[in-house]
Amino acid sequence: MEGLIPLVNRLQDAFAALGQSCLLDLPQIAVVGGQSAGKSSVLENCVSRDFLPRGSGIVTRRPLVLQLITAKTEYAEFLHCKGRKFTDFDEVRQEIEVETDRITGVNKGISSIPINLRIYSPHVLSLTLIDLPGITKVPVGDQPPDIEQQIRDMIMQFISRENCLILAVTPANTDLANSDALKLAKEVDPQGLRTIGVITKLDLMDEGTDAREILENKLLPLRRGYIGVVNRSQKDIDGKKDIKAALLAERKFFLSHPAYRHMADRMGTPYLQKVLNQQLTNHIRDTLPAFRSKLQSQLLSIEHEVEVYKNFRPEDPTRKTKALLQMVQQFSVDFEKRIEGSGDQVDTLELSGGAKINRIFHERFPFELVKMEFNEKELRREISYAIKNIHGIRQVLPSLFTPDMAFEAIVKKQIVKLKGPCLKSVDLVMQELINTVKKCTKKLATYPRLCEETERIVAGYIREREEKTKDQVLLLIDIQVSYINTNHEDFIGFANAQQRSSQVNKSAVGNQVIRKGWLTINNIGIMKGGSKEYWFVLTAESLSWYKDDEEKEKKYMLPLDNLKVRDVEKSFMSSKHIFGLFNTEQRNVYKDYRFLELACDSQEEVDSWKASLLRAGVYPDKSSTENDENGQADNFSMDPQLERQVETIRNLVDSYMSIINKCIRDLIPKTIMHLMINNVKEFINAELLAHLYSSEDQNTLMEESAEQAQRRDEMLRMYQALKEALAIIGDISTSTVSTPAPPPVDDSWLQQARRSPPPSPSSQRRPTLNNPPTRPLSGRGPAPAIPSPGPQSGAPPVPFRPGPLPPFPSGGEALGGPPQVPSRPTRAPPSVPR
């Protein structure tokens, strides 16, 4: 058990030095009290030395983590100046003041950064206390107006942790009900499981008054009870009164005071030290299992990161060269994994890398191609103009064939329009490659210059490949324009042009399932149920939706004939993205609705559904050309012969463009893959290292950032501290047992006692809350469950049997908890007459 408190001390030192003390809830005791409540005096009495700053106003302006360690020699050490031993405690006080001013300045400001002080002495018991600033109400000097809130927040930061015991210090010469310390403790510990009460300034109470009811735990009961202490007065401090003499005076005060002498053995600073040592030891032991689990989870969380730092050797002359090679190799592997796909580089939040590029190839690019589909009215008008312009001044005779030059002119114009979607797909892939490079360079953040240079070189190379890829894409389009192959096996030819049906391709596909997923029907009125989410199934012939994805209860089936897709502007109140389906023949799409508005969570999902609808033959609406018929259609009139020729060429163009689209959809992704993606991977594998060497000096390139160096040191120290702590806890926890928390205070008998007449002193003495009767008292109901911890005034009479008194509770018992009961009942000695 002796290793428990030093263990926590070592953990406190390790995590405080790392600035990570808030990450682990270490078992500790926080001293809380109002300004000038006597907290500092209590701590000095525990140490038997004057070492804390004193004065008016807020003196404690930073938390002081005070570690008391039993030793043969007496000296002090600060964590911020390791190796220096302070034997003069006046120097300790000065160092606390200097270190406080270093962080907070001299304007009475406060800071939550703790000062760690360790005191070795033969006069102390092993104990760890945190002295917190006193609670104040009014700012003084240059303090900020919200100083009260700042101090409160700092105190709450410590005492709200479940593993922190609260030492609530309250002066006896103020009303206990107004105690700031007890009020804060009650907020974070309403059951009183973690609060220990300390009553100071008992010698300064008005004559005729005492704090007996408080110390007997009757006024405001705490599970762990109260302990009274008497500190030196300001006159004693100014007169340099020795603390040892003050402790003797304290002992004499409790033994001679009529209200306290029956409990003198449970009052005073030595008893407080012993109780706090027991309480903290028991508390550490009780919290070991949960604390060990937390340590283990912390160790696992940083293990992967520490793995990178384990082989770091600053004295190795080849360290920078090795690090450069490892970083470039790691970057190359990460880039390839993100493009090709790998389990350890999976992004669970969004599509990225190869998956995003795949979506561009097979959803976004086909959708952009179909968006360039010709508008029917505009196309027919263009064909008619082409036929007329080709004949020129000559008269068009009905017996002549449809001019093939008009067909070529229209087809070439449509092929040229494909350049836009093809170039856009190159831009999208280029942007995704650069995003992937940025994600991969995050692992190079240890070396900022290397990270910056790597990103610059690779991004520059990607942009070079983008230009060459775009040139190749434009070349492919120009190749298609240069020769119109009317002998292609899939081309319908002039003989079959007039018999072509727009449903041929669709019927060949059959009614296969194209897509399934959740969509929200957005435009159903509130009176009819409002917007609802359904499971949609898109096939080549229909769009159906079901109640859920089990597809047992079908709600509706919508045929795809004459349907088109239209974008719908997102409403102000909705976060969803919407698209609509409507019938080109002005019919209702769903029940009595002209439009069917479907909503998704993201624009990418909308685009994906549109691409799937395109595969089913549902095309985007071209609303911009709806009224063109009134404008230019009147400029010419088509005779039956011209109409036949227009229809023939329209079918021919449709057939040939389907061939071109199929070819482009196949070639463009292959071109991008070859000229951009594969080329960039080869560059990173083979040439990146050479470019880095030629771009800058190796020492400059591999300069480590100060932040990363500090983080590495912190991680390694924390890793070692956690492993050491787990090893020590593992040894201790197997040989110790837990002690239950003190039971709740039962004060029901006290309420009844106040309502009934008091018994005569000679026949029966008043029971106290710490010493309730061991058997029912006449007229007062059943006896409480807490047995008497020892002899004191007010204990009920029991049959006298000679024998030793029960011993004082051992270290395993909590203050206020049940002590060991002797096998034979004993009689309390008679009380001293007042």
NUKETOR-583273 format. One record per residue (C-alpha): x, y, z; residue in one letter. Coordinates in steps of 0.5 Angstrom, whole numbers, plus 500, padded with zeros to 3 digits. Example, Ala and Ser with C-alpha at 12.3 -4.5 7.8 and 13.67 -1.06 7.14 Angstrom:
<pts>
PT    X    Y    Z  aa
PT  525  491  516   A
PT  527  498  514   S
</pts>
This chain:
<pts>
PT    X    Y    Z  aa
PT  500  500  500   M
PT  506  505  501   E
PT  507  505  494   G
PT  500  508  492   L
PT  501  515  494   I
PT  508  515  491   P
PT  505  512  484   L
PT  500  518  483   V
PT  506  523  485   N
PT  510  520  479   R
PT  504  520  475   L
PT  502  527  477   Q
PT  510  529  475   D
PT  510  526  469   A
PT  503  529  466   F
PT  504  536  469   A
PT  511  536  465   A
PT  508  534  459   L
PT  502  539  460   G
PT  497  533  459   Q
PT  495  532  467   S
PT  488  534  465   C
PT  488  528  460   L
PT  488  523  466   L
PT  483  523  472   D
PT  489  522  478   L
PT  486  521  485   P
PT  488  527  489   Q
PT  485  531  494   I
PT  483  539  492   A
PT  483  544  498   V
PT  477  549  497   V
PT  475  554  501   G
PT  474  562  501   G
PT  479  567  501   Q
PT  483  567  508   S
PT  479  561  510   A
PT  486  558  513   G
PT  487  553  507   K
PT  495  556  507   S
PT  495  555  515   S
PT  493  548  515   V
PT  498  546  509   L
PT  503  549  513   E
PT  501  546  519   N
PT  501  539  516   C
PT  509  540  513   V
PT  511  544  520   S
PT  514  549  516   R
PT  513  556  514   D
PT  513  556  506   F
PT  507  559  503   L
PT  506  566  501   P
PT  502  570  505   R
PT  498  577  505   G
PT  492  580  503   S
PT  487  579  497   G
PT  488  573  493   I
PT  495  570  495   V
PT  494  563  492   T
PT  494  565  484   R
PT  496  558  481   R
PT  494  551  483   P
PT  500  548  488   L
PT  500  541  487   V
PT  504  539  494   L
PT  507  532  495   Q
PT  509  530  502   L
PT  513  524  502   I
PT  516  521  509   T
PT  523  521  509   A
PT  529  522  514   K
PT  532  528  511   T
PT  528  535  510   E
PT  528  539  503   Y
PT  524  541  498   A
PT  524  540  490   E
PT  520  544  484   F
PT  518  540  478   L
PT  520  546  474   H
PT  527  547  477   C
PT  529  539  477   K
PT  536  537  481   G
PT  535  543  486   R
PT  534  542  493   K
PT  531  547  497   F
PT  533  546  505   T
PT  531  554  506   D
PT  523  554  506   F
PT  524  562  506   D
PT  527  560  499   E
PT  521  556  497   V
PT  516  561  499   R
PT  520  566  494   Q
PT  520  561  489   E
PT  513  560  489   I
PT  512  567  488   E
PT  517  568  483   V
PT  514  562  479   E
PT  507  565  480   T
PT  509  572  477   D
PT  512  569  471   R
PT  506  566  469   I
PT  500  571  471   T
PT  504  577  472   G
PT  504  582  478   V
PT  497  584  477   N
PT  493  579  481   K
PT  491  575  475   G
PT  490  567  476   I
PT  492  561  472   S
PT  490  554  472   S
PT  497  552  470   I
PT  500  548  477   P
PT  506  549  480   I
PT  509  542  483   N
PT  512  542  489   L
PT  515  536  493   R
PT  517  536  500   I
PT  521  530  504   Y
PT  521  531  511   S
PT  520  526  517   P
PT  515  530  520   H
PT  510  529  514   V
PT  505  523  512   L
PT  505  521  505   S
PT  500  525  502   L
PT  498  529  495   T
PT  494  536  496   L
PT  492  541  491   I
PT  492  548  494   D
PT  487  552  490   L
PT  486  560  490   P
PT  481  562  495   G
PT  474  564  493   I
PT  473  571  492   T
PT  467  576  491   K
PT  470  583  489   V
PT  476  584  484   P
PT  481  588  487   V
PT  487  592  484   G
PT  488  590  476   D
PT  484  584  477   Q
PT  479  583  471   P
PT  471  584  473   P
PT  470  576  472   D
PT  475  574  477   I
PT  470  570  481   E
PT  468  566  475   Q
PT  475  565  473   Q
PT  476  562  480   I
PT  470  558  480   R
PT  471  555  474   D
PT  478  553  476   M
PT  476  550  482   I
PT  471  546  478   M
PT  476  544  473   Q
PT  479  540  479   F
PT  473  538  484   I
PT  469  536  478   S
PT  473  530  477   R
PT  470  523  480   E
PT  477  521  483   N
PT  478  528  486   C
PT  477  528  494   L
PT  475  535  496   I
PT  478  538  503   L
PT  472  543  504   A
PT  476  548  509   V
PT  471  553  513   T
PT  472  558  518   P
PT  468  557  525   A
PT  467  564  526   N
PT  462  564  520   T
PT  455  561  518   D
PT  457  554  516   L
PT  450  555  511   A
PT  454  560  508   N
PT  460  556  506   S
PT  463  557  499   D
PT  467  551  500   A
PT  461  546  502   L
PT  457  550  497   K
PT  461  548  491   L
PT  463  541  494   A
PT  455  540  494   K
PT  454  542  486   E
PT  459  536  484   V
PT  458  531  490   D
PT  451  532  492   P
PT  452  525  495   Q
PT  458  527  499   G
PT  462  521  497   L
PT  468  525  496   R
PT  468  531  501   T
PT  472  532  508   I
PT  470  538  512   G
PT  475  542  516   V
PT  473  547  521   I
PT  479  552  522   T
PT  479  558  527   K
PT  475  555  533   L
PT  479  559  538   D
PT  476  565  535   L
PT  469  564  536   M
PT  465  568  540   D
PT  465  567  548   E
PT  459  562  549   G
PT  459  559  542   T
PT  462  553  540   D
PT  462  548  534   A
PT  461  542  537   R
PT  454  540  533   E
PT  458  541  527   I
PT  464  537  529   L
PT  459  532  531   E
PT  456  532  524   N
PT  450  534  526   K
PT  449  541  523   L
PT  450  539  516   L
PT  452  532  516   P
PT  458  529  511   L
PT  459  522  510   R
PT  466  523  512   R
PT  465  528  517   G
PT  469  534  520   Y
PT  475  535  523   I
PT  477  541  527   G
PT  484  545  527   V
PT  487  551  530   V
PT  492  555  526   N
PT  496  560  528   R
PT  494  567  528   S
PT  496  573  524   Q
PT  500  575  531   K
PT  503  569  532   D
PT  505  568  524   I
PT  508  575  525   D
PT  512  574  531   G
PT  515  567  528   K
PT  511  563  532   K
PT  514  556  531   D
PT  509  551  528   I
PT  511  545  533   K
PT  509  550  539   A
PT  503  552  535   A
PT  501  544  534   L
PT  502  543  542   L
PT  498  549  543   A
PT  493  546  539   E
PT  493  540  542   R
PT  492  543  549   K
PT  486  547  546   F
PT  482  541  544   F
PT  484  537  551   L
PT  482  543  555   S
PT  476  546  552   H
PT  469  543  555   P
PT  466  543  548   A
PT  471  539  545   Y
PT  475  535  550   R
PT  471  529  549   H
PT  473  528  542   M
PT  480  531  542   A
PT  483  525  540   D
PT  479  526  533   R
PT  481  533  532   M
PT  488  537  530   G
PT  493  537  525   T
PT  496  531  526   P
PT  489  527  526   Y
PT  488  531  520   L
PT  494  528  517   Q
PT  493  521  519   K
PT  486  521  516   V
PT  488  524  509   L
PT  493  519  508   N
PT  488  514  510   Q
PT  483  517  506   Q
PT  487  518  500   L
PT  490  511  500   T
PT  484  508  500   N
PT  481  512  495   H
PT  487  511  490   I
PT  486  503  492   R
PT  478  504  490   D
PT  479  507  484   T
PT  485  503  481   L
PT  481  498  477   P
PT  477  504  473   A
PT  484  508  473   F
PT  488  502  470   R
PT  483  501  464   S
PT  483  509  463   K
PT  491  508  463   L
PT  490  502  458   Q
PT  486  506  453   S
PT  490  512  453   Q
PT  496  507  452   L
PT  493  504  446   L
PT  490  511  443   S
PT  498  513  442   I
PT  501  507  441   E
PT  500  508  433   H
PT  503  515  434   E
PT  509  513  438   V
PT  511  507  433   E
PT  513  512  429   V
PT  518  516  434   Y
PT  521  509  437   K
PT  527  509  432   N
PT  528  516  432   F
PT  536  517  434   R
PT  538  524  434   P
PT  545  523  434   E
PT  545  518  428   D
PT  549  522  422   P
PT  545  518  417   T
PT  538  520  421   R
PT  536  525  416   K
PT  538  521  410   T
PT  534  515  412   K
PT  528  519  414   A
PT  528  522  407   L
PT  528  516  404   L
PT  523  513  409   Q
PT  518  519  408   M
PT  518  519  400   V
PT  517  511  400   Q
PT  511  512  405   Q
PT  508  518  401   F
PT  509  513  395   S
PT  505  507  398   V
PT  500  512  401   D
PT  498  515  395   F
PT  498  508  391   E
PT  493  506  396   K
PT  489  511  396   R
PT  488  511  389   I
PT  488  503  388   E
PT  484  502  394   G
PT  487  499  401   S
PT  484  497  408   G
PT  488  502  412   D
PT  487  508  408   Q
PT  480  508  408   V
PT  476  514  409   D
PT  469  513  412   T
PT  467  520  412   L
PT  466  521  404   E
PT  469  518  398   L
PT  476  520  396   S
PT  482  518  392   G
PT  480  512  387   G
PT  473  511  389   A
PT  472  519  387   K
PT  475  518  381   I
PT  471  512  379   N
PT  465  516  380   R
PT  467  521  376   I
PT  469  516  370   F
PT  462  512  371   H
PT  457  517  373   E
PT  459  524  373   R
PT  462  524  366   F
PT  456  520  363   P
PT  451  525  366   F
PT  455  530  363   E
PT  455  527  356   L
PT  448  526  356   V
PT  447  533  359   K
PT  449  535  352   M
PT  444  531  348   E
PT  441  535  343   F
PT  434  538  344   N
PT  429  535  339   E
PT  426  542  336   K
PT  433  545  336   E
PT  436  539  332   L
PT  430  539  327   R
PT  431  546  326   R
PT  438  545  325   E
PT  437  539  320   I
PT  432  543  316   S
PT  437  549  315   Y
PT  442  545  313   A
PT  438  541  308   I
PT  436  548  305   K
PT  443  551  305   N
PT  446  545  302   I
PT  441  545  296   H
PT  443  553  295   G
PT  440  556  289   I
PT  438  550  286   R
PT  430  547  287   Q
PT  430  541  291   V
PT  426  536  287   L
PT  422  530  291   P
PT  425  525  287   S
PT  432  526  290   L
PT  435  522  296   F
PT  436  526  302   T
PT  443  530  302   P
PT  449  526  306   D
PT  452  533  307   M
PT  447  535  311   A
PT  448  529  316   F
PT  455  530  316   E
PT  455  537  318   A
PT  450  536  324   I
PT  454  530  326   V
PT  460  534  326   K
PT  457  540  330   K
PT  454  535  335   Q
PT  461  531  336   I
PT  465  538  337   V
PT  460  539  343   K
PT  463  533  347   L
PT  469  537  348   K
PT  466  541  354   G
PT  464  534  358   P
PT  471  531  356   C
PT  475  537  359   L
PT  471  538  365   K
PT  472  530  367   S
PT  480  532  366   V
PT  479  538  371   D
PT  475  533  376   L
PT  480  528  376   V
PT  486  533  377   M
PT  483  536  383   Q
PT  482  529  386   E
PT  489  527  385   L
PT  491  534  388   I
PT  487  533  394   N
PT  490  526  395   T
PT  497  529  395   V
PT  495  534  400   K
PT  492  528  405   K
PT  498  524  404   C
PT  503  529  405   T
PT  500  530  412   K
PT  504  525  415   K
PT  510  529  413   L
PT  508  534  417   A
PT  514  533  422   T
PT  518  536  417   Y
PT  515  542  414   P
PT  519  544  409   R
PT  519  537  406   L
PT  512  537  406   C
PT  511  543  402   E
PT  516  541  397   E
PT  513  535  396   T
PT  506  538  395   E
PT  509  543  390   R
PT  513  538  386   I
PT  508  533  385   V
PT  502  538  384   A
PT  506  541  379   G
PT  507  535  375   Y
PT  500  533  376   I
PT  498  540  372   R
PT  503  538  367   E
PT  500  532  365   R
PT  493  535  365   E
PT  495  539  360   E
PT  498  533  356   K
PT  491  529  357   T
PT  487  535  355   K
PT  491  535  348   D
PT  490  528  348   Q
PT  482  528  349   V
PT  482  534  344   L
PT  485  530  339   L
PT  481  524  340   L
PT  475  529  339   I
PT  478  532  333   D
PT  479  524  330   I
PT  472  523  331   Q
PT  470  529  327   V
PT  475  528  321   S
PT  472  522  319   Y
PT  465  520  319   I
PT  464  512  319   N
PT  458  511  316   T
PT  460  503  315   N
PT  460  502  322   H
PT  457  496  324   E
PT  452  499  329   D
PT  450  505  324   F
PT  443  504  322   I
PT  444  506  315   G
PT  440  510  310   F
PT  435  504  309   A
PT  433  503  316   N
PT  433  510  318   A
PT  426  511  317   Q
PT  424  505  321   Q
PT  428  506  327   R
PT  424  507  334   S
PT  426  510  340   S
PT  424  504  344   Q
PT  429  499  341   V
PT  435  500  345   N
PT  430  500  351   K
PT  427  494  350   S
PT  433  491  349   A
PT  436  492  356   V
PT  430  489  359   G
PT  427  490  366   N
PT  433  490  369   Q
PT  434  493  376   V
PT  439  499  375   I
PT  439  502  382   R
PT  436  502  389   K
PT  436  507  395   G
PT  433  511  400   W
PT  429  518  397   L
PT  424  523  400   T
PT  418  525  397   I
PT  418  532  398   N
PT  412  535  395   N
PT  407  531  399   I
PT  402  536  403   G
PT  402  536  410   I
PT  394  534  410   M
PT  396  528  406   K
PT  402  525  411   G
PT  408  530  409   G
PT  414  529  406   S
PT  416  521  407   K
PT  422  517  406   E
PT  421  511  402   Y
PT  426  505  399   W
PT  426  506  391   F
PT  428  501  386   V
PT  429  504  379   L
PT  429  499  373   T
PT  429  500  366   A
PT  422  501  365   E
PT  419  503  372   S
PT  421  507  378   L
PT  417  504  384   S
PT  418  505  392   W
PT  416  501  398   Y
PT  415  502  405   K
PT  422  499  407   D
PT  428  496  404   D
PT  425  489  405   E
PT  421  491  399   E
PT  415  487  402   K
PT  410  493  401   E
PT  410  497  395   K
PT  407  504  395   K
PT  407  506  388   Y
PT  410  504  381   M
PT  411  509  376   L
PT  412  508  369   P
PT  418  511  366   L
PT  415  513  359   D
PT  415  520  357   N
PT  418  522  364   L
PT  424  527  364   K
PT  428  530  370   V
PT  428  537  372   R
PT  433  541  378   D
PT  429  544  383   V
PT  431  549  387   E
PT  433  548  395   K
PT  428  551  399   S
PT  430  556  405   F
PT  428  551  411   M
PT  430  545  408   S
PT  437  542  408   S
PT  436  537  403   K
PT  438  537  395   H
PT  432  536  391   I
PT  430  534  384   F
PT  424  533  380   G
PT  420  528  375   L
PT  415  530  370   F
PT  411  528  364   N
PT  413  531  358   T
PT  405  530  356   E
PT  403  535  361   Q
PT  400  529  365   R
PT  400  528  373   N
PT  406  524  375   V
PT  403  521  381   Y
PT  396  521  383   K
PT  394  529  383   D
PT  401  531  383   Y
PT  404  534  376   R
PT  411  534  379   F
PT  414  528  384   L
PT  420  532  388   E
PT  425  527  390   L
PT  430  529  396   A
PT  437  527  398   C
PT  442  529  403   D
PT  447  531  398   S
PT  448  534  391   Q
PT  453  528  390   E
PT  447  523  391   E
PT  443  527  387   V
PT  448  527  381   D
PT  448  519  382   S
PT  441  518  381   W
PT  440  523  375   K
PT  446  518  372   A
PT  442  512  374   S
PT  435  515  371   L
PT  439  517  364   L
PT  441  509  364   R
PT  434  508  364   A
PT  432  513  359   G
PT  430  519  363   V
PT  433  525  360   Y
PT  434  532  363   P
PT  429  537  361   D
PT  431  543  356   K
PT  427  548  359   S
PT  431  554  356   S
PT  428  552  349   T
PT  421  551  350   E
PT  419  557  347   N
PT  424  557  341   D
PT  418  554  337   E
PT  414  561  337   N
PT  421  565  335   G
PT  424  562  329   Q
PT  419  556  327   A
PT  415  561  323   D
PT  421  563  319   N
PT  420  557  314   F
PT  415  552  313   S
PT  417  545  311   M
PT  413  541  306   D
PT  412  533  306   P
PT  418  532  302   Q
PT  423  536  307   L
PT  419  533  313   E
PT  421  526  311   R
PT  428  528  310   Q
PT  429  532  316   V
PT  426  525  320   E
PT  431  521  316   T
PT  437  525  318   I
PT  435  526  325   R
PT  435  518  326   N
PT  441  518  322   L
PT  444  523  327   V
PT  441  519  333   D
PT  444  513  331   S
PT  451  515  329   Y
PT  452  520  336   M
PT  450  513  340   S
PT  456  510  337   I
PT  460  516  338   I
PT  458  517  346   N
PT  460  509  347   K
PT  466  510  344   C
PT  468  517  348   I
PT  465  514  354   R
PT  470  508  353   D
PT  476  512  351   L
PT  476  518  355   I
PT  477  514  362   P
PT  483  510  359   K
PT  486  516  356   T
PT  486  520  363   I
PT  488  513  367   M
PT  494  512  362   H
PT  496  520  361   L
PT  495  522  368   M
PT  494  517  374   I
PT  499  512  372   N
PT  504  517  370   N
PT  503  521  376   V
PT  504  514  380   K
PT  510  512  376   E
PT  513  519  377   F
PT  512  519  385   I
PT  516  512  385   N
PT  522  514  380   A
PT  523  521  380   E
PT  520  525  386   L
PT  526  523  390   L
PT  531  526  385   A
PT  527  532  384   H
PT  527  533  392   L
PT  535  533  392   Y
PT  535  538  387   S
PT  530  543  389   S
PT  534  544  396   E
PT  539  542  401   D
PT  538  536  405   Q
PT  539  539  412   N
PT  534  545  410   T
PT  529  540  407   L
PT  529  535  413   M
PT  529  541  419   E
PT  524  539  424   E
PT  519  543  426   S
PT  519  545  434   A
PT  512  543  435   E
PT  513  536  432   Q
PT  520  535  436   A
PT  516  537  442   Q
PT  510  533  441   R
PT  515  527  440   R
PT  518  528  446   D
PT  512  529  450   E
PT  509  523  446   M
PT  515  518  448   L
PT  515  521  455   R
PT  508  520  456   M
PT  508  513  453   Y
PT  514  511  458   Q
PT  510  514  464   A
PT  503  510  462   L
PT  507  503  461   K
PT  511  504  468   E
PT  504  506  471   A
PT  501  500  468   L
PT  506  496  471   A
PT  506  499  478   I
PT  499  498  478   I
PT  499  491  476   G
PT  503  489  482   D
PT  499  493  487   I
PT  492  491  485   S
PT  493  484  485   T
PT  495  484  493   S
PT  490  489  495   T
PT  482  489  497   V
PT  477  495  496   S
PT  474  498  502   T
PT  467  500  501   P
PT  465  508  502   A
PT  462  510  508   P
PT  455  509  509   P
PT  450  515  508   P
PT  449  519  514   V
PT  442  517  518   D
PT  439  523  521   D
PT  432  521  522   S
PT  433  520  529   W
PT  436  527  530   L
PT  429  530  527   Q
PT  425  526  532   Q
PT  430  528  538   A
PT  429  535  537   R
PT  421  534  537   R
PT  421  530  544   S
PT  423  533  550   P
PT  431  532  552   P
PT  433  527  557   P
PT  436  528  564   S
PT  444  528  563   P
PT  444  523  569   S
PT  439  518  566   S
PT  441  518  559   Q
PT  446  522  555   R
PT  445  526  548   R
PT  447  521  542   P
PT  452  524  537   T
PT  451  523  529   L
PT  458  520  529   N
PT  456  516  535   N
PT  449  514  535   P
PT  446  509  540   P
PT  447  502  539   T
PT  440  500  541   R
PT  433  504  541   P
PT  432  509  545   L
PT  426  510  549   S
PT  421  514  545   G
PT  426  515  539   R
PT  425  510  534   G
PT  430  505  531   P
PT  437  506  532   A
PT  441  508  526   P
PT  446  503  522   A
PT  452  507  524   I
PT  456  504  530   P
PT  460  508  535   S
PT  467  509  533   P
PT  469  510  540   G
PT  468  513  546   P
PT  465  520  547   Q
PT  460  524  551   S
PT  453  522  549   G
PT  454  515  548   A
PT  448  511  551   P
PT  449  507  557   P
PT  451  499  556   V
PT  452  494  561   P
PT  459  494  564   F
PT  464  489  562   R
PT  472  490  563   P
PT  476  490  557   G
PT  480  494  553   P
PT  477  500  549   L
PT  476  499  541   P
PT  482  501  537   P
PT  482  507  533   F
PT  480  505  526   P
PT  485  503  522   S
PT  488  505  515   G
PT  483  501  511   G
PT  477  505  515   E
PT  474  511  512   A
PT  473  517  517   L
PT  465  516  519   G
PT  465  509  516   G
PT  464  503  521   P
PT  470  501  525   P
PT  472  494  528   Q
PT  467  492  533   V
PT  470  489  539   P
PT  467  482  540   S
PT  465  484  547   R
PT  461  490  549   P
PT  464  495  552   T
PT  462  501  557   R
PT  464  508  555   A
PT  468  512  560   P
PT  464  517  564   P
PT  464  524  561   S
PT  468  529  564   V
PT  464  534  568   P
PT  463  541  564   R
</pts>
